[in-house]
Amino acid sequence: MVSLLVASTEPAGKTAICAGTGRKLIEKGKKVGYLRPVTLTATGAPDYQDAATIKEALELSETLEALSPLHLSAQQFTQTQGLDQKIKTAFAAVPAGKDIVVAEGLSAVDEVSGKFNAMLADLLDAKVITIVRYTPSMSGASAAAGKVFGNRWLGAIVTAAPDVKAMLAKDGVKVLGIVPEDRTLFGISCAEVAKLLEAKVVTGAKLLDKTIENVLLGAMTVDSGLEYFNRKDHKAAIIRGDRPDMALAALQTNMSCLILTGGAEPPSVVVRTADDKKVPVLLVKQETPAVVELIEKALPQAKFRGAQKVDRLDDLVAKSVDFDGIFKAIGI
């Protein structure tokens, strides 16, 4: 059984690439397994959302606990004894008959998690792909972090990027794919925003899987509001709760959710209109500037979740990633 480890130095789309790689392998007739040995959470409480996404995308029969066995806080991660043996046990539990196991490492934001990824590659005897998220200040040296894996490293996939292959080649980075910025794939769900803002869901609780691709603030006047909100689709409109006129204007356009700031309960006409338009309404206590800042910080770390993203992923990675080269390198 072959092992392929997907790791990164920051949140950059590891889960999405694991799903895309697994689905391409299934297309080739391969039996694919998945393992996320360690998931870091704020408190160490279990969080199976990413594992659930992979389970659905790859149509796996294993339990979420088998796919994602260890959930640790940062402190627990540094203090846990016998972590290598726990990982070996989890890997041994992968069902027999798999041709390949796609393992998801950590976002190695520090030396400890970086060493963990190196240990994981050795334990699983895995080839390694690193995922790098593009930024304007990105350098070839930063993308070459995968060199720590030695001969196990196959190369890097760059996400949310223009064509940077020539720049990275100067630093010895073999680029396996350049996934362009895609608002559907790297958007954030209404559910994630609701959790982030500790929002009250006024209506549309069953619609929170919608993806937010754009964020717009309330316009200055109602007359200009309709034209303004029509500029972007699949958006979150952030409007003060005491401006129902502006909320109603936004609801006449294509949107993912309405975020009302300041804590003022919306009038019934706004709620009824949102229900008719099938738009969730989130009520938050924070004022508009604070809400915008929180969402802007969250967007680069948006999770790969939801059927809409899986469908878009298949098309995007097929055009962007050299899967033939990857599969040849791992003997598949």
C-alpha positions as CSV (number, residue, x, y, z in Angstrom):
1,M,0.0,0.0,0.0
2,V,1.4,3.4,-1.1
3,S,1.2,6.5,1.2
4,L,1.0,10.1,0.1
5,L,1.3,12.8,2.7
6,V,-0.2,16.3,2.0
7,A,1.3,19.0,4.3
8,S,1.7,22.7,4.3
9,T,3.4,25.5,6.2
10,E,0.2,27.4,6.8
11,P,-3.6,27.0,6.1
12,A,-3.5,26.7,2.3
13,G,-6.1,24.1,1.2
14,K,-4.7,20.7,2.3
15,T,-8.1,19.2,2.7
16,A,-9.2,20.3,-0.7
17,I,-6.1,18.9,-2.4
18,C,-6.6,15.6,-0.4
19,A,-10.1,15.4,-1.7
20,G,-9.1,16.3,-5.3
21,T,-6.2,13.8,-5.3
22,G,-8.4,11.0,-3.9
23,R,-11.2,11.6,-6.4
24,K,-8.7,11.5,-9.3
25,L,-7.3,8.2,-8.0
26,I,-10.7,6.8,-7.8
27,E,-11.3,7.8,-11.4
28,K,-8.2,5.6,-12.2
29,G,-9.9,2.7,-10.5
30,K,-7.7,2.8,-7.4
31,K,-9.0,2.0,-3.9
32,V,-8.3,5.0,-1.8
33,G,-8.0,5.4,2.0
34,Y,-7.6,8.6,4.0
35,L,-6.1,9.4,7.4
36,R,-5.8,12.6,9.3
37,P,-3.8,11.4,12.3
38,V,-3.9,14.6,14.3
39,T,-6.4,17.5,14.3
40,L,-5.5,20.5,16.3
41,T,-8.4,22.3,17.9
42,A,-8.6,25.3,20.3
43,T,-9.5,23.1,23.3
44,G,-8.8,19.6,22.1
45,A,-12.5,18.9,21.6
46,P,-13.3,16.6,18.6
47,D,-13.9,18.4,15.3
48,Y,-14.8,16.0,12.5
49,Q,-16.0,18.5,10.0
50,D,-13.1,18.1,7.6
51,A,-13.1,14.4,8.0
52,A,-16.8,14.3,7.2
53,T,-16.2,16.3,4.0
54,I,-13.5,13.8,2.9
55,K,-15.7,10.8,3.9
56,E,-18.4,12.2,1.6
57,A,-16.1,13.3,-1.2
58,L,-14.4,9.9,-1.4
59,E,-17.4,7.8,-0.4
60,L,-15.5,6.1,2.4
61,S,-17.2,3.6,4.7
62,E,-14.9,4.1,7.7
63,T,-16.1,6.0,10.8
64,L,-15.1,9.6,11.3
65,E,-13.2,8.5,14.4
66,A,-11.1,6.1,12.2
67,L,-10.4,8.8,9.6
68,S,-9.5,11.4,12.2
69,P,-8.5,9.6,15.4
70,L,-6.6,12.2,17.5
71,H,-7.9,15.7,18.4
72,L,-5.5,17.8,20.5
73,S,-5.0,21.3,21.7
74,A,-1.7,23.0,21.1
75,Q,-0.6,22.2,24.6
76,Q,-1.8,18.6,24.5
77,F,0.0,18.2,21.2
78,T,3.4,19.2,22.7
79,Q,2.9,17.0,25.8
80,T,1.3,13.8,24.4
81,Q,3.6,10.8,25.0
82,G,3.8,8.0,22.5
83,L,2.3,10.0,19.6
84,D,4.2,7.9,17.1
85,Q,2.8,4.7,18.4
86,K,-0.7,6.1,18.3
87,I,-0.2,7.1,14.7
88,K,1.1,3.6,13.8
89,T,-2.0,2.1,15.4
90,A,-4.3,4.4,13.5
91,F,-2.5,3.6,10.2
92,A,-2.7,-0.1,10.9
93,A,-6.4,0.2,11.2
94,V,-6.8,1.4,7.6
95,P,-9.0,-1.2,5.9
96,A,-7.1,-3.9,3.9
97,G,-7.2,-3.7,0.1
98,K,-6.5,0.0,-0.3
99,D,-4.1,0.8,-3.1
100,I,-3.1,4.2,-1.5
101,V,-3.7,6.1,1.6
102,V,-3.8,9.9,1.3
103,A,-2.7,11.3,4.7
104,E,-3.2,14.9,5.8
105,G,-0.5,16.4,7.9
106,L,-0.6,19.6,9.9
107,S,-0.3,23.2,8.8
108,A,3.3,23.5,10.1
109,V,3.2,27.0,11.4
110,D,5.9,26.4,14.0
111,E,9.0,24.1,14.5
112,V,7.0,21.5,16.5
113,S,4.4,20.9,13.9
114,G,7.0,21.0,11.2
115,K,8.9,18.2,13.0
116,F,5.6,16.3,13.4
117,N,5.1,16.3,9.6
118,A,8.6,15.0,9.0
119,M,8.0,12.2,11.6
120,L,4.6,11.4,10.0
121,A,6.3,11.0,6.6
122,D,8.8,8.6,8.0
123,L,6.2,6.6,10.0
124,L,4.0,6.2,6.9
125,D,7.0,5.8,4.5
126,A,5.1,8.4,2.5
127,K,5.9,10.6,-0.5
128,V,5.1,14.2,0.3
129,I,3.3,17.0,-1.5
130,T,3.4,20.5,0.1
131,I,0.7,23.0,-0.4
132,V,1.6,26.7,-0.5
133,R,-0.8,29.6,-0.5
134,Y,0.2,32.4,-2.7
135,T,0.8,35.9,-1.3
136,P,2.2,38.9,-3.1
137,S,5.3,38.7,-0.9
138,M,5.8,35.0,-1.5
139,S,9.4,33.9,-2.3
140,G,10.9,30.8,-3.8
141,A,12.7,30.2,-0.5
142,S,9.4,30.1,1.4
143,A,7.9,27.7,-1.1
144,A,11.0,25.5,-0.8
145,A,10.2,24.5,2.8
146,G,9.3,21.0,1.5
147,K,13.0,20.3,1.0
148,V,13.1,19.2,4.7
149,F,11.4,16.0,3.6
150,G,14.5,15.1,1.5
151,N,13.9,12.6,-1.3
152,R,10.3,12.0,-0.1
153,W,9.3,15.5,-1.4
154,L,7.6,15.4,-4.8
155,G,7.1,19.1,-5.1
156,A,4.6,21.9,-4.3
157,I,1.1,22.8,-5.3
158,V,0.4,26.6,-5.1
159,T,-3.1,27.7,-4.3
160,A,-4.9,31.0,-5.0
161,A,-2.1,31.9,-7.3
162,P,-1.1,33.4,-10.6
163,D,1.5,31.6,-12.7
164,V,4.6,31.6,-10.4
165,K,6.3,28.5,-11.8
166,A,9.3,30.3,-13.2
167,M,9.9,32.2,-10.0
168,L,9.8,29.1,-7.9
169,A,12.0,27.0,-10.2
170,K,14.9,29.3,-9.4
171,D,14.8,28.0,-5.8
172,G,14.6,24.4,-6.9
173,V,10.9,24.0,-6.3
174,K,9.2,21.5,-8.5
175,V,5.7,22.9,-9.1
176,L,3.1,20.2,-9.4
177,G,0.2,22.5,-9.9
178,I,-1.0,26.1,-9.7
179,V,-4.5,26.3,-8.5
180,P,-5.9,29.8,-9.4
181,E,-7.8,31.8,-6.9
182,D,-11.4,30.6,-7.0
183,R,-14.0,32.3,-4.8
184,T,-16.2,29.2,-4.7
185,L,-13.5,26.9,-3.6
186,F,-11.8,29.2,-1.2
187,G,-15.0,31.0,0.0
188,I,-16.4,30.7,3.5
189,S,-19.7,29.2,4.4
190,C,-22.5,31.0,6.2
191,A,-22.3,28.5,9.0
192,E,-18.6,29.3,9.5
193,V,-19.4,33.0,9.6
194,A,-22.2,32.5,12.1
195,K,-19.9,30.6,14.4
196,L,-17.1,33.1,14.0
197,L,-19.4,36.0,14.8
198,E,-21.3,34.2,17.5
199,A,-24.4,35.2,15.6
200,K,-28.0,34.6,16.3
201,V,-29.6,32.9,13.3
202,V,-32.9,34.8,12.9
203,T,-34.0,32.7,9.9
204,G,-32.6,30.3,7.4
205,A,-30.9,27.9,9.8
206,K,-31.1,25.1,7.1
207,L,-29.4,27.3,4.5
208,L,-26.1,27.9,6.2
209,D,-24.2,25.7,3.9
210,K,-24.2,28.4,1.3
211,T,-20.8,29.8,0.3
212,I,-19.9,33.4,0.7
213,E,-17.7,34.6,-2.2
214,N,-18.0,38.3,-1.7
215,V,-18.6,40.8,1.1
216,L,-20.5,44.0,0.6
217,L,-21.3,46.8,3.1
218,G,-24.6,48.7,3.1
219,A,-24.8,51.5,0.5
220,M,-25.3,55.1,1.4
221,T,-28.8,55.5,0.1
222,V,-31.6,53.1,-0.9
223,D,-31.7,54.5,-4.4
224,S,-28.1,53.4,-5.0
225,G,-28.5,50.3,-2.9
226,L,-30.1,48.0,-5.6
227,E,-27.5,48.9,-8.2
228,Y,-24.7,48.5,-5.6
229,F,-25.7,45.1,-4.3
230,N,-26.2,43.8,-7.9
231,R,-22.5,44.2,-8.5
232,K,-21.7,40.9,-6.8
233,D,-23.4,37.5,-6.5
234,H,-23.1,34.9,-3.7
235,K,-22.3,37.7,-1.2
236,A,-22.8,38.5,2.4
237,A,-24.4,41.9,2.8
238,I,-23.3,43.5,6.1
239,I,-25.9,46.1,7.1
240,R,-26.8,47.9,10.3
241,G,-29.8,46.4,12.0
242,D,-31.5,49.7,12.2
243,R,-31.5,50.1,8.3
244,P,-34.3,47.7,7.2
245,D,-34.7,49.7,4.0
246,M,-31.1,48.8,3.0
247,A,-31.6,45.2,4.1
248,L,-34.7,45.0,1.8
249,A,-32.7,46.4,-1.1
250,A,-30.0,43.8,-0.6
251,L,-32.5,41.0,-0.5
252,Q,-33.7,41.8,-4.0
253,T,-30.3,40.6,-5.3
254,N,-28.4,37.3,-5.4
255,M,-26.9,36.8,-2.0
256,S,-25.7,34.1,0.4
257,C,-26.6,35.7,3.7
258,L,-27.6,38.9,5.3
259,I,-25.6,40.0,8.4
260,L,-27.3,42.6,10.6
261,T,-25.0,44.4,12.9
262,G,-25.5,46.3,16.2
263,G,-27.8,43.8,17.8
264,A,-31.1,45.4,16.8
265,E,-33.8,42.8,16.0
266,P,-35.0,43.1,12.3
267,P,-38.6,44.0,11.6
268,S,-40.9,41.2,10.5
269,V,-40.9,42.5,6.9
270,V,-37.2,41.8,6.6
271,V,-37.5,38.3,8.0
272,R,-40.5,37.5,5.7
273,T,-38.6,38.7,2.7
274,A,-35.5,36.7,3.6
275,D,-37.7,33.6,4.0
276,D,-39.2,34.2,0.6
277,K,-35.8,34.7,-1.0
278,K,-34.3,31.7,1.0
279,V,-31.6,33.9,2.5
280,P,-30.3,33.2,6.0
281,V,-30.2,36.2,8.3
282,L,-27.5,36.5,11.0
283,L,-27.8,39.0,13.8
284,V,-24.7,40.1,15.6
285,K,-23.9,42.5,18.5
286,Q,-20.7,43.8,17.0
287,E,-20.7,47.0,14.9
288,T,-20.0,46.8,11.1
289,P,-16.2,47.6,11.1
290,A,-15.5,44.8,13.6
291,V,-17.6,42.3,11.6
292,V,-15.7,43.2,8.4
293,E,-12.4,42.8,10.1
294,L,-13.2,39.3,11.4
295,I,-14.5,38.0,8.1
296,E,-11.5,39.4,6.2
297,K,-9.2,37.5,8.5
298,A,-11.2,34.3,8.2
299,L,-11.5,34.2,4.4
300,P,-7.8,33.1,3.8
301,Q,-8.4,30.2,6.2
302,A,-11.8,29.1,4.8
303,K,-12.4,25.4,5.2
304,F,-13.0,23.1,2.3
305,R,-16.6,22.0,3.1
306,G,-19.8,21.6,1.2
307,A,-21.0,19.9,-1.9
308,Q,-20.7,23.1,-3.9
309,K,-17.0,23.2,-3.3
310,V,-16.5,19.5,-4.1
311,D,-18.2,19.9,-7.5
312,R,-16.1,23.0,-8.3
313,L,-12.9,21.2,-7.1
314,D,-13.1,18.4,-9.7
315,D,-13.1,20.9,-12.5
316,L,-10.5,23.2,-11.1
317,V,-7.8,20.7,-10.1
318,A,-8.2,18.6,-13.3
319,K,-7.0,21.7,-15.2
320,S,-4.4,22.9,-12.7
321,V,-2.6,19.9,-11.1
322,D,-0.2,17.4,-12.8
323,F,-1.8,14.3,-11.4
324,D,-0.2,12.1,-14.0
325,G,3.2,13.2,-12.8
326,I,2.3,12.7,-9.2
327,F,0.9,9.3,-9.7
328,K,3.9,8.2,-11.8
329,A,6.2,9.4,-9.0
330,I,4.4,7.3,-6.4
331,G,4.1,4.2,-8.6
332,I,0.3,4.4,-9.1
